[in-house]
């Protein structure tokens, strides 16, 4: 998990000048295309692609939904945001995910809102506020 956070931090900071030189969507397409090619190559080499033959329609629909809505669309919006705002401000949007997940879990599957969830949501909101507040000179 720490490695994933570190990779995303490097991506946010180091990709911004490259995105400015080229188009945001072009940069994203090359990155996602390279990642997809690497995944297919590893899957072919390890024999994991054979599992796909057993997929039914519902698995393909779920996979396409996750790939398009949860992957491509989310990253398109992410890269477009990096074009317009600082990496710190854009990275702070990721901290909203637990809030959205907690509220949607309550609405969609009836998951209870516990004291620990509320405390976590307060901590997330406090972190967003601290990270986005400008320091005032003393």
DRENGUKE-256567 format. One record per atom (N, C-alpha, C): residue in one letter; chain; x, z, y; atom name. Coordinates in pm, whole numbers, plus 50000, padded with zeros to 5 digits. Layout:
! DRENGUKE-256567
[r a; A; [X; Z; Y]; CA] ...
! end
This chain:
! DRENGUKE-256567
[r x; A; [50082; 50000; 49881]; N] [r x; A; [50000; 50000; 50000]; CA] [r x; A; [50087; 50000; 50125]; C] [r x; A; [50193; 50079; 50123]; N] [r x; A; [50282; 50084; 50240]; CA] [r x; A; [50349; 49949; 50262]; C] [r x; A; [50383; 49879; 50153]; N] [r x; A; [50444; 49746; 50166]; CA] [r x; A; [50346; 49648; 50227]; C] [r x; A; [50218; 49657; 50191]; N] [r x; A; [50118; 49568; 50248]; CA] [r x; A; [50102; 49593; 50397]; C] [r x; A; [50102; 49718; 50438]; N] [r x; A; [50091; 49752; 50580]; CA] [r x; A; [50213; 49699; 50655]; C] [r x; A; [50330; 49715; 50596]; N] [r x; A; [50453; 49667; 50659]; CA] [r x; A; [50451; 49515; 50672]; C] [r x; A; [50408; 49446; 50568]; N] [r x; A; [50399; 49299; 50575]; CA] [r x; A; [50302; 49255; 50684]; C] [r x; A; [50188; 49321; 50695]; N] [r x; A; [50090; 49285; 50797]; CA] [r x; A; [50144; 49313; 50936]; C] [r x; A; [50218; 49421; 50953]; N] [r x; A; [50277; 49452; 51084]; CA] [r x; A; [50378; 49345; 51123]; C] [r x; A; [50464; 49305; 51029]; N] [r x; A; [50559; 49198; 51058]; CA] [r x; A; [50487; 49068; 51091]; C] [r x; A; [50381; 49037; 51016]; N] [r x; A; [50304; 48916; 51041]; CA] [r x; A; [50246; 48919; 51182]; C] [r x; A; [50187; 49029; 51220]; N] [r x; A; [50124; 49039; 51352]; CA] [r x; A; [50225; 49017; 51464]; C] [r x; A; [50342; 49075; 51451]; N] [r x; A; [50441; 49066; 51558]; CA] [r x; A; [50516; 48934; 51555]; C] [r x; A; [50561; 48893; 51438]; N] [r x; A; [50646; 48774; 51428]; CA] [r x; A; [50570; 48643; 51435]; C] [r x; A; [50443; 48642; 51400]; N] [r x; A; [50369; 48516; 51400]; CA] [r x; A; [50319; 48475; 51538]; C] [r x; A; [50308; 48568; 51628]; N] [r x; A; [50250; 48537; 51758]; CA] [r x; A; [50324; 48424; 51832]; C] [r x; A; [50458; 48426; 51841]; N] [r x; A; [50526; 48315; 51908]; CA] [r x; A; [50506; 48182; 51835]; C] [r x; A; [50499; 48186; 51703]; N] [r x; A; [50478; 48064; 51626]; CA] [r x; A; [50337; 48010; 51647]; C] [r x; A; [50241; 48100; 51657]; N] [r x; A; [50102; 48059; 51681]; CA] [r x; A; [50091; 47994; 51818]; C] [r x; A; [50164; 48047; 51916]; N] [r x; A; [50160; 47989; 52051]; CA] [r x; A; [50219; 47849; 52053]; C] [r x; A; [50325; 47825; 51971]; N] [r x; A; [50389; 47693; 51967]; CA] [r x; A; [50302; 47590; 51899]; C] [r x; A; [50229; 47631; 51798]; N] [r x; A; [50141; 47539; 51725]; CA] [r x; A; [49998; 47586; 51745]; C] [r x; A; [49907; 47528; 51672]; N] [r x; A; [49769; 47576; 51682]; CA] [r x; A; [49750; 47695; 51588]; C] [r x; A; [49660; 47783; 51625]; N] [r x; A; [49634; 47901; 51543]; CA] [r x; A; [49580; 47862; 51407]; C] [r x; A; [49487; 47769; 51405]; N] [r x; A; [49427; 47731; 51278]; CA] [r x; A; [49525; 47653; 51192]; C] [r x; A; [49612; 47572; 51254]; N] [r x; A; [49714; 47501; 51179]; CA] [r x; A; [49812; 47598; 51114]; C] [r x; A; [49852; 47699; 51190]; N] [r x; A; [49944; 47801; 51138]; CA] [r x; A; [49880; 47874; 51021]; C] [r x; A; [49753; 47908; 51036]; N] [r x; A; [49681; 47978; 50930]; CA] [r x; A; [49667; 47890; 50807]; C] [r x; A; [49634; 47762; 50827]; N] [r x; A; [49615; 47671; 50714]; CA] [r x; A; [49743; 47656; 50633]; C] [r x; A; [49856; 47644; 50701]; N] [r x; A; [49984; 47632; 50630]; CA] [r x; A; [50013; 47760; 50552]; C] [r x; A; [49993; 47875; 50615]; N] [r x; A; [50019; 48002; 50547]; CA] [r x; A; [49929; 48025; 50427]; C] [r x; A; [49800; 48000; 50444]; N] [r x; A; [49706; 48020; 50333]; CA] [r x; A; [49728; 47916; 50224]; C] [r x; A; [49761; 47793; 50264]; N] [r x; A; [49790; 47689; 50165]; CA] [r x; A; [49911; 47723; 50081]; C] [r x; A; [50017; 47773; 50147]; N] [r x; A; [50137; 47813; 50074]; CA] [r x; A; [50108; 47930; 49981]; C] [r x; A; [50029; 48025; 50028]; N] [r x; A; [49992; 48138; 49944]; CA] [r x; A; [49908; 48096; 49824]; C] [r x; A; [49813; 48005; 49846]; N] [r x; A; [49730; 47956; 49736]; CA] [r x; A; [49814; 47881; 49634]; C] [r x; A; [49907; 47798; 49682]; N] [r x; A; [49994; 47723; 49591]; CA] [r x; A; [50079; 47819; 49507]; C] [r x; A; [50129; 47925; 49570]; N] [r x; A; [50210; 48023; 49497]; CA] [r x; A; [50126; 48094; 49391]; C] [r x; A; [50002; 48130; 49426]; N] [r x; A; [49915; 48197; 49329]; CA] [r x; A; [49881; 48107; 49211]; C] [r x; A; [49855; 47979; 49239]; N] [r x; A; [49825; 47885; 49131]; CA] [r x; A; [49947; 47867; 49041]; C] [r x; A; [50065; 47857; 49102]; N] [r x; A; [50188; 47842; 49023]; CA] [r x; A; [50212; 47963; 48933]; C] [r x; A; [50196; 48083; 48988]; N] [r x; A; [50215; 48204; 48907]; CA] [r x; A; [50108; 48211; 48798]; C] [r x; A; [49984; 48177; 48832]; N] [r x; A; [49877; 48179; 48733]; CA] [r x; A; [49899; 48079; 48621]; C] [r x; A; [49949; 47960; 48656]; N] [r x; A; [49977; 47859; 48555]; CA] [r x; A; [50093; 47902; 48466]; C] [r x; A; [50195; 47959; 48526]; N] [r x; A; [50313; 48003; 48450]; CA] [r x; A; [50280; 48119; 48357]; C] [r x; A; [50195; 48210; 48403]; N] [r x; A; [50163; 48329; 48322]; CA] [r x; A; [50047; 48308; 48226]; C] [r x; A; [49977; 48196; 48239]; N] [r x; A; [49863; 48170; 48152]; CA] [r x; A; [49733; 48230; 48201]; C] [r x; A; [49733; 48286; 48320]; N] [r x; A; [49612; 48351; 48374]; CA] [r x; A; [49504; 48252; 48413]; C] [r x; A; [49539; 48127; 48437]; N] [r x; A; [49437; 48029; 48478]; CA] [r x; A; [49338; 48000; 48366]; C] [r x; A; [49377; 48025; 48241]; N] [r x; A; [49287; 48001; 48128]; CA] [r x; A; [49161; 48087; 48137]; C] [r x; A; [49170; 48201; 48201]; N] [r x; A; [49055; 48291; 48218]; CA] [r x; A; [48943; 48224; 48297]; C] [r x; A; [48979; 48134; 48388]; N] [r x; A; [48879; 48069; 48472]; CA] [r x; A; [48781; 47984; 48393]; C] [r x; A; [48822; 47936; 48277]; N] [r x; A; [48734; 47852; 48195]; CA] [r x; A; [48609; 47928; 48150]; C] [r x; A; [48619; 48058; 48138]; N] [r x; A; [48507; 48139; 48091]; CA] [r x; A; [48411; 48179; 48203]; C] [r x; A; [48444; 48147; 48327]; N] [r x; A; [48359; 48186; 48440]; CA] [r x; A; [48227; 48111; 48437]; C] [r x; A; [48120; 48185; 48467]; N] [r x; A; [47988; 48125; 48482]; CA] [r x; A; [47961; 48097; 48630]; C] [r x; A; [47841; 48050; 48659]; N] [r x; A; [47806; 48014; 48797]; CA] [r x; A; [47814; 48134; 48890]; C] [r x; A; [47768; 48250; 48845]; N] [r x; A; [47769; 48367; 48934]; CA] [r x; A; [47910; 48410; 48969]; C] [r x; A; [48003; 48400; 48874]; N] [r x; A; [48142; 48436; 48905]; CA] [r x; A; [48204; 48337; 49004]; C] [r x; A; [48174; 48208; 48988]; N] [r x; A; [48227; 48108; 49081]; CA] [r x; A; [48169; 48128; 49221]; C] [r x; A; [48040; 48158; 49229]; N] [r x; A; [47978; 48182; 49359]; CA] [r x; A; [48039; 48305; 49425]; C] [r x; A; [48057; 48412; 49348]; N] [r x; A; [48118; 48533; 49403]; CA] [r x; A; [48261; 48506; 49448]; C] [r x; A; [48337; 48433; 49369]; N] [r x; A; [48474; 48400; 49406]; CA] [r x; A; [48482; 48314; 49531]; C] [r x; A; [48394; 48215; 49541]; N] [r x; A; [48392; 48131; 49660]; CA] [r x; A; [48352; 48211; 49783]; C] [r x; A; [48253; 48298; 49768]; N] [r x; A; [48212; 48382; 49880]; CA] [r x; A; [48327; 48470; 49928]; C] [r x; A; [48395; 48536; 49833]; N] [r x; A; [48508; 48622; 49870]; CA] [r x; A; [48619; 48541; 49935]; C] [r x; A; [48645; 48423; 49883]; N] [r x; A; [48751; 48340; 49939]; CA] [r x; A; [48719; 48289; 50077]; C] [r x; A; [48594; 48248; 50098]; N] [r x; A; [48556; 48190; 50227]; CA] [r x; A; [48524; 48299; 50329]; C] [r x; A; [48428; 48386; 50298]; N] [r x; A; [48385; 48488; 50396]; CA] [r x; A; [48486; 48601; 50407]; C] [r x; A; [48534; 48650; 50295]; N] [r x; A; [48625; 48764; 50298]; CA] [r x; A; [48770; 48727; 50322]; C] [r x; A; [48805; 48604; 50299]; N] [r x; A; [48943; 48560; 50316]; CA] [r x; A; [48962; 48469; 50435]; C] [r x; A; [48918; 48345; 50419]; N] [r x; A; [48945; 48244; 50521]; CA] [r x; A; [48882; 48279; 50656]; C] [r x; A; [48755; 48313; 50658]; N] [r x; A; [48688; 48342; 50785]; CA] [r x; A; [48750; 48463; 50853]; C] [r x; A; [48780; 48567; 50776]; N] [r x; A; [48841; 48686; 50834]; CA] [r x; A; [48978; 48654; 50895]; C] [r x; A; [49058; 48573; 50825]; N] [r x; A; [49190; 48540; 50878]; CA] [r x; A; [49182; 48443; 50995]; C] [r x; A; [49084; 48353; 50995]; N] [r x; A; [49066; 48264; 51111]; CA] [r x; A; [49037; 48348; 51235]; C] [r x; A; [48946; 48443; 51222]; N] [r x; A; [48914; 48530; 51335]; CA] [r x; A; [49035; 48614; 51375]; C] [r x; A; [49113; 48660; 51278]; N] [r x; A; [49233; 48740; 51303]; CA] [r x; A; [49334; 48660; 51384]; C] [r x; A; [49362; 48537; 51342]; N] [r x; A; [49461; 48454; 51411]; CA] [r x; A; [49412; 48416; 51550]; C] [r x; A; [49284; 48387; 51564]; N] [r x; A; [49231; 48356; 51696]; CA] [r x; A; [49243; 48477; 51788]; C] [r x; A; [49225; 48597; 51733]; N] [r x; A; [49242; 48718; 51814]; CA] [r x; A; [49387; 48737; 51853]; C] [r x; A; [49481; 48707; 51763]; N] [r x; A; [49624; 48719; 51796]; CA] [r x; A; [49664; 48625; 51909]; C] [r x; A; [49595; 48513; 51921]; N] [r x; A; [49621; 48420; 52031]; CA] [r x; A; [49586; 48482; 52166]; C] [r x; A; [49488; 48570; 52166]; N] [r x; A; [49431; 48619; 52292]; CA] [r x; A; [49466; 48764; 52326]; C] [r x; A; [49518; 48839; 52232]; N] [r x; A; [49544; 48981; 52257]; CA] [r x; A; [49677; 49022; 52194]; C] [r x; A; [49722; 49141; 52229]; N] [r x; A; [49849; 49191; 52174]; CA] [r x; A; [49831; 49227; 52027]; C] [r x; A; [49940; 49222; 51949]; N] [r x; A; [49930; 49260; 51808]; CA] [r x; A; [49877; 49402; 51788]; C] [r x; A; [49912; 49493; 51878]; N] [r x; A; [49864; 49631; 51866]; CA] [r x; A; [49712; 49637; 51878]; C] [r x; A; [49659; 49569; 51976]; N] [r x; A; [49512; 49571; 51994]; CA] [r x; A; [49441; 49503; 51877]; C] [r x; A; [49498; 49394; 51829]; N] [r x; A; [49435; 49324; 51716]; CA] [r x; A; [49442; 49410; 51590]; C] [r x; A; [49556; 49474; 51567]; N] [r x; A; [49571; 49558; 51447]; CA] [r x; A; [49472; 49674; 51449]; C] [r x; A; [49438; 49722; 51566]; N] [r x; A; [49342; 49833; 51576]; CA] [r x; A; [49205; 49795; 51524]; C] [r x; A; [49172; 49667; 51523]; N] [r x; A; [49041; 49627; 51471]; CA] [r x; A; [49029; 49656; 51322]; C] [r x; A; [49141; 49660; 51251]; N] [r x; A; [49136; 49689; 51108]; CA] [r x; A; [49088; 49831; 51081]; C] [r x; A; [49108; 49919; 51176]; N] [r x; A; [49066; 50057; 51155]; CA] [r x; A; [48915; 50074; 51164]; C] [r x; A; [48846; 49971; 51208]; N] [r x; A; [48700; 49975; 51214]; CA] [r x; A; [48640; 49951; 51075]; C] [r x; A; [48718; 49894; 50983]; N] [r x; A; [48667; 49864; 50849]; CA] [r x; A; [48608; 49985; 50777]; C] [r x; A; [48673; 50102; 50778]; N] [r x; A; [48611; 50217; 50710]; CA] [r x; A; [48477; 50258; 50771]; C] [r x; A; [48465; 50243; 50901]; N] [r x; A; [48337; 50276; 50966]; CA] [r x; A; [48228; 50182; 50917]; C] [r x; A; [48257; 50052; 50920]; N] [r x; A; [48160; 49954; 50875]; CA] [r x; A; [48127; 49973; 50727]; C] [r x; A; [48229; 49999; 50646]; N] [r x; A; [48207; 50017; 50502]; CA] [r x; A; [48120; 50140; 50475]; C] [r x; A; [48146; 50249; 50544]; N] [r x; A; [48067; 50370; 50524]; CA] [r x; A; [47922; 50352; 50564]; C] [r x; A; [47899; 50288; 50678]; N] [r x; A; [47762; 50267; 50723]; CA] [r x; A; [47688; 50166; 50636]; C] [r x; A; [47757; 50060; 50595]; N] [r x; A; [47693; 49962; 50507]; CA] [r x; A; [47664; 50021; 50369]; C] [r x; A; [47754; 50105; 50318]; N] [r x; A; [47731; 50169; 50188]; CA] [r x; A; [47606; 50256; 50193]; C] [r x; A; [47583; 50322; 50304]; N] [r x; A; [47462; 50404; 50319]; CA] [r x; A; [47338; 50315; 50318]; C] [r x; A; [47343; 50206; 50392]; N] [r x; A; [47226; 50118; 50404]; CA] [r x; A; [47199; 50037; 50278]; C] [r x; A; [47305; 49984; 50217]; N] [r x; A; [47286; 49890; 50106]; CA] [r x; A; [47271; 49956; 49970]; C] [r x; A; [47345; 50063; 49945]; N] [r x; A; [47340; 50124; 49812]; CA] [r x; A; [47303; 50271; 49814]; C] [r x; A; [47266; 50322; 49932]; N] [r x; A; [47220; 50459; 49941]; CA] [r x; A; [47328; 50564; 49922]; C] [r x; A; [47453; 50529; 49945]; N] [r x; A; [47561; 50626; 49931]; CA] [r x; A; [47546; 50734; 50037]; C] [r x; A; [47562; 50860; 49998]; N] [r x; A; [47543; 50967; 50096]; CA] [r x; A; [47655; 50972; 50200]; C] [r x; A; [47618; 51012; 50320]; N] [r x; A; [47717; 51033; 50425]; CA] [r x; A; [47756; 51181; 50418]; C] [r x; A; [47878; 51206; 50373]; N] [r x; A; [47925; 51342; 50352]; CA] [r x; A; [48004; 51391; 50473]; C] [r x; A; [48034; 51520; 50471]; N] [r x; A; [48113; 51580; 50578]; CA] [r x; A; [48251; 51515; 50586]; C] [r x; A; [48311; 51489; 50470]; N] [r x; A; [48445; 51428; 50470]; CA] [r x; A; [48439; 51286; 50527]; C] [r x; A; [48332; 51212; 50502]; N] [r x; A; [48318; 51078; 50559]; CA] [r x; A; [48305; 51086; 50711]; C] [r x; A; [48223; 51177; 50759]; N] [r x; A; [48207; 51194; 50904]; CA] [r x; A; [48339; 51235; 50968]; C] [r x; A; [48411; 51327; 50904]; N] [r x; A; [48542; 51369; 50957]; CA] [r x; A; [48639; 51252; 50960]; C] [r x; A; [48637; 51171; 50855]; N] [r x; A; [48723; 51052; 50852]; CA] [r x; A; [48687; 50953; 50960]; C] [r x; A; [48558; 50932; 50982]; N] [r x; A; [48514; 50839; 51086]; CA] [r x; A; [48553; 50890; 51225]; C] [r x; A; [48543; 51019; 51246]; N] [r x; A; [48586; 51077; 51374]; CA] [r x; A; [48736; 51057; 51392]; C] [r x; A; [48812; 51077; 51285]; N] [r x; A; [48958; 51057; 51292]; CA] [r x; A; [48992; 50912; 51322]; C] [r x; A; [48920; 50819; 51261]; N] [r x; A; [48943; 50676; 51287]; CA] [r x; A; [48913; 50644; 51433]; C] [r x; A; [48799; 50692; 51482]; N] [r x; A; [48763; 50667; 51623]; CA] [r x; A; [48866; 50728; 51718]; C] [r x; A; [48914; 50848; 51686]; N] [r x; A; [49016; 50912; 51770]; CA] [r x; A; [49145; 50830; 51768]; C] [r x; A; [49182; 50778; 51652]; N] [r x; A; [49301; 50695; 51642]; CA] [r x; A; [49289; 50567; 51723]; C] [r x; A; [49173; 50504; 51718]; N] [r x; A; [49149; 50383; 51798]; CA] [r x; A; [49160; 50417; 51946]; C] [r x; A; [49099; 50526; 51986]; N] [r x; A; [49102; 50566; 52128]; CA] [r x; A; [49244; 50593; 52173]; C] [r x; A; [49321; 50666; 52092]; N] [r x; A; [49460; 50698; 52128]; CA] [r x; A; [49543; 50570; 52138]; C] [r x; A; [49526; 50481; 52042]; N] [r x; A; [49607; 50359; 52039]; CA] [r x; A; [49574; 50263; 52152]; C] [r x; A; [49450; 50264; 52198]; N] [r x; A; [49411; 50169; 52302]; CA] [r x; A; [49414; 50227; 52442]; C] [r x; A; [49434; 50358; 52453]; N] [r x; A; [49439; 50420; 52586]; CA] [r x; A; [49574; 50393; 52651]; C] [r x; A; [49570; 50363; 52778]; N] [r x; A; [49693; 50343; 52854]; CA] [r x; A; [49748; 50479; 52894]; C] [r x; A; [49878; 50495; 52883]; N] [r x; A; [49941; 50620; 52924]; CA] [r x; A; [49939; 50630; 53076]; C] [r x; A; [49899; 50746; 53125]; N] [r x; A; [49895; 50768; 53270]; CA] [r x; A; [50023; 50839; 53312]; C] [r x; A; [50084; 50794; 53420]; N] [r x; A; [50207; 50861; 53465]; CA] [r x; A; [50178; 51005; 53507]; C] [r x; A; [50272; 51093; 53477]; N] [r x; A; [50254; 51235; 53508]; CA] [r x; A; [50283; 51265; 53652]; C] 
! end
